[in-house]
Amino acid sequence: MTVQKLIMTLTVFGILAINNVMASGIISHDTDANQIFDLSFYQKQLKSKNNLLISFDEENELLRQLSEFELGRFLLKNKGLNGYWTSYVILQGPQKEILHPLE
């Protein structure tokens, strides 16, 4: 997958939205590591979209790949980064040896 396709998929899911605030408030520094992730919920959302920028199959594959690692699941659920994940992306992620290809 190209970076451009990833950005298009993230945009369709609203992940690149500015000033993301959830109903309960700002997403703060919680990683949501202990929460159950329901991929089928996001697949249903994807099926209902009529503004896909790439094919449904490619979008669905990116969705599946994002659900395979903690940062991807956080992005899908929260539509943005919090302090913890911003720090991870800038400071820790590049130093990890084993990363998911999308990380």
C-alpha angles and dihedrals in degrees: 000000000000125000089244092058091047091052091049091052093047089050092052090054090047093243094135092055116136121240096010110201122173125214090260092051136263114354090237119181100320115129095196088217093150097050121105113246116216109202092182090064091060092042089056090051090050092051091054094053117103096181101069114155094202131027120297091243092054092046091049091050091051090048090052091049093049089053091058097073135044098243092050092050090049091051092050094047099041102027092226147026129284128203094278095052094041088056091046093052094047103036112017110025097066090053096054115103099205112050133159108252091249092053 
